[in-house]
Amino acid sequence: MNSVSRPVTTNQNGNHDELTALVMRHLRSPFKKPIQEHNAEAFAEVQRLVADWQGPLILDSCCGVGESTARLAQEHPEALVIGVDKSAHRLQRHAQYEQAGAGERYILVRADLNDFWRLAVAANWHLHKHYILYPNPWPKASHLSRRWHGSPVWPYVMALGGELVMRSNWVIYLTEVAATLALVNCSASVKTLLADNEPLTPFERKYQNSNQQLWQLQAQLPEDSRYFSAIEAE
């Protein structure tokens, strides 16, 4: 992850013209794709821990090698931190980033988040913080539905609540996320990260070393956004 990273290139000049229509369609229609068995089994193991946990719950989605998961556990020793990634190869590389100390609690899980997020909502998870870090921009306009906020699983991210923190080297990705949150009357801030900001992931470190500008989105999601006022008002 030490090679030079190219800046994101896109044929969009701003937020996608079809963003609102796409997100509203997903808000009105539950995501009915069947849950894969291996994802259900992975979630069940995690749920046993969460059911017995009384403190704050932090989810590190798309955690990759888990460097960010370990860092978040270090910063929040009062919380249970769960890192989720679908790649066994990336998760197997976690050993070089492992740094858990006394009082820190984190686990890494291999699962597809399209299933994991839905299972977490069904289990009534209420997050303290939710991190979705680099990458996932899919910058071509034709790829809007491949971005997290353009996919049918996005309403379930909203329903998990808590403080949402996202980072990207493509600001439009985050301004689109902010626009989707505004549809449920949730405000988000998008700010630049300083060049000397301590990186949370190998991707962030790579982007910094390539002198790319990075941005962070923060938003406090509604306590229970499964009941969207934007839809109820129609």
C-alpha positions in Angstrom: 0.0 0.0 0.0 3.0 2.3 -0.4 2.6 3.0 -4.2 1.4 6.3 -5.5 -2.4 6.6 -5.7 -4.1 8.5 -8.6 -6.7 11.1 -7.8 -10.3 10.1 -8.4 -11.6 11.0 -11.9 -15.2 11.3 -12.6 -17.7 12.5 -15.3 -19.9 14.0 -12.6 -19.7 17.8 -11.9 -21.6 17.5 -8.6 -24.1 15.2 -6.9 -25.7 12.8 -9.3 -28.9 14.1 -10.9 -30.8 10.8 -10.1 -29.6 10.5 -6.5 -32.8 11.6 -4.8 -35.1 9.5 -6.9 -32.9 6.4 -6.4 -32.6 6.8 -2.6 -36.3 7.5 -2.2 -37.1 4.3 -4.2 -34.9 2.3 -1.8 -36.5 4.0 1.2 -40.0 2.9 0.1 -39.0 -0.7 -0.7 -37.4 -3.1 1.7 -34.3 -4.9 0.5 -35.6 -8.5 -0.1 -32.5 -10.2 -1.4 -32.1 -13.5 0.5 -29.6 -13.6 3.3 -26.7 -15.9 2.5 -26.2 -18.7 5.0 -22.5 -18.0 5.7 -23.3 -14.3 6.5 -26.1 -15.4 8.8 -23.8 -17.8 10.6 -21.1 -15.1 11.0 -23.6 -12.6 12.4 -25.1 -15.2 14.8 -21.6 -15.6 16.4 -21.2 -11.8 16.8 -24.8 -11.4 18.1 -24.1 -13.7 21.0 -21.4 -11.3 22.1 -23.5 -8.2 21.5 -26.5 -9.7 23.4 -24.4 -9.9 26.5 -22.7 -6.5 26.0 -24.0 -3.5 28.1 -21.7 -0.8 26.9 -21.3 1.3 23.7 -21.2 -0.6 20.4 -19.0 0.7 17.5 -19.1 -0.8 14.0 -16.2 -0.5 11.6 -17.6 -1.4 8.3 -15.3 -2.3 5.4 -12.5 -2.6 7.9 -10.1 -4.3 5.5 -7.0 -5.4 7.4 -8.5 -4.2 10.7 -6.0 -1.4 11.4 -8.9 1.0 12.0 -10.7 -1.5 14.2 -7.7 -1.8 16.5 -7.2 1.9 16.6 -10.8 2.6 17.4 -10.7 0.0 20.2 -7.6 1.8 21.5 -9.4 5.1 21.4 -12.7 3.8 22.9 -11.8 1.2 25.6 -15.3 1.5 27.0 -16.8 0.1 23.8 -17.1 -3.1 21.9 -15.7 -2.5 18.4 -16.7 -4.8 15.6 -14.8 -4.7 12.3 -16.5 -6.3 9.3 -15.1 -7.1 5.8 -16.0 -9.6 3.1 -12.3 -10.3 2.2 -10.7 -13.2 4.0 -7.4 -12.2 2.5 -7.5 -8.7 4.0 -8.6 -10.0 7.4 -5.8 -12.6 7.4 -3.3 -9.7 7.2 -4.5 -8.2 10.5 -1.7 -9.6 12.6 0.7 -6.8 11.7 -1.8 -4.2 12.8 -3.0 -5.9 16.0 -2.4 -3.7 19.0 -5.1 -4.5 21.6 -4.2 -3.6 25.2 -5.8 -4.0 28.6 -9.4 -3.1 28.5 -9.8 -3.0 24.8 -12.4 -5.1 23.1 -12.6 -5.7 19.4 -13.4 -8.5 17.0 -13.1 -9.0 13.2 -15.8 -10.7 11.2 -15.8 -11.9 7.6 -19.2 -11.1 6.1 -20.9 -9.2 3.3 -22.3 -6.0 4.7 -25.3 -6.1 2.4 -26.5 -9.0 4.7 -24.7 -8.0 7.9 -26.3 -4.6 8.2 -29.8 -6.0 7.6 -29.3 -8.6 10.2 -28.1 -6.0 12.7 -31.2 -3.9 12.1 -33.4 -7.0 12.6 -31.6 -7.7 15.8 -32.3 -4.1 17.0 -28.7 -3.0 17.1 -28.3 0.7 18.1 -24.8 1.9 17.4 -22.8 4.4 19.3 -20.6 5.1 16.3 -20.4 3.7 12.8 -17.3 4.1 10.7 -17.3 3.5 6.9 -13.8 4.4 5.7 -12.0 4.1 2.4 -12.7 3.4 -0.4 -16.0 2.7 -2.4 -16.4 5.8 -4.5 -17.4 4.2 -7.9 -16.9 7.6 -9.5 -18.5 7.0 -12.9 -22.0 8.4 -13.1 -23.3 5.1 -14.4 -22.1 3.4 -11.2 -24.3 5.4 -8.8 -26.1 2.2 -7.6 -22.8 0.6 -6.6 -22.0 3.4 -4.1 -23.2 2.5 -0.6 -25.7 5.4 -0.5 -27.1 4.4 -3.9 -27.7 0.8 -3.0 -30.8 -0.7 -1.6 -29.0 -1.5 1.7 -28.5 2.2 2.6 -31.7 2.6 4.6 -30.5 -0.1 6.9 -27.3 1.9 7.6 -29.5 4.8 8.5 -31.6 2.6 10.8 -28.6 1.5 12.8 -28.3 5.0 14.2 -25.4 6.5 16.1 -22.7 8.9 14.9 -21.8 8.1 11.3 -18.2 8.9 10.3 -17.1 8.4 6.7 -13.9 9.4 4.9 -13.0 9.7 1.2 -10.6 11.1 -1.2 -13.6 12.1 -3.4 -15.7 14.9 -2.0 -18.7 14.2 -4.2 -19.0 10.8 -2.6 -19.5 12.4 0.8 -21.7 15.3 -0.4 -24.0 12.7 -1.9 -24.2 10.9 1.4 -25.1 14.2 3.1 -27.8 14.7 0.5 -29.3 11.3 1.3 -29.3 12.0 5.0 -31.1 15.3 4.4 -34.0 13.3 2.9 -34.6 12.0 6.5 -34.1 15.4 8.1 -30.6 14.5 9.2 -27.8 17.1 8.8 -24.2 16.1 8.1 -21.0 18.1 8.0 -18.3 17.5 5.4 -14.9 18.9 6.2 -11.4 18.6 4.9 -8.9 16.5 6.9 -5.5 18.1 7.7 -2.5 16.7 5.8 -0.9 15.7 9.1 -4.1 13.9 10.3 -3.2 10.5 11.8 -4.4 7.9 9.2 -6.8 5.2 10.3 -6.3 2.9 7.4 -3.6 1.9 4.9 -5.7 3.5 2.1 -5.7 6.8 4.0 -2.0 6.6 4.5 -1.5 5.9 0.8 -3.7 8.8 -0.2 -1.8 11.1 2.2 1.5 10.0 0.8 0.2 10.8 -2.7 -0.7 14.4 -1.5 -4.4 13.9 -2.1 -6.9 16.1 -0.3 -9.1 14.0 2.1 -12.5 14.7 3.5 -14.6 13.5 6.5 -18.4 13.3 6.9 -20.0 13.3 10.3 -23.6 13.0 11.1 -25.7 12.0 14.1 -28.3 9.6 12.7 -31.9 9.6 13.9 -32.5 7.4 16.9 -34.8 5.2 14.8 -34.7 6.1 11.1 -36.7 3.1 10.0 -39.7 5.5 10.2 -38.7 8.1 7.6 -40.5 11.4 7.9 -39.8 12.1 4.2 -42.0 9.1 3.3 -44.7 9.7 5.9 -45.1 13.2 4.6 -46.0 12.0 1.1 
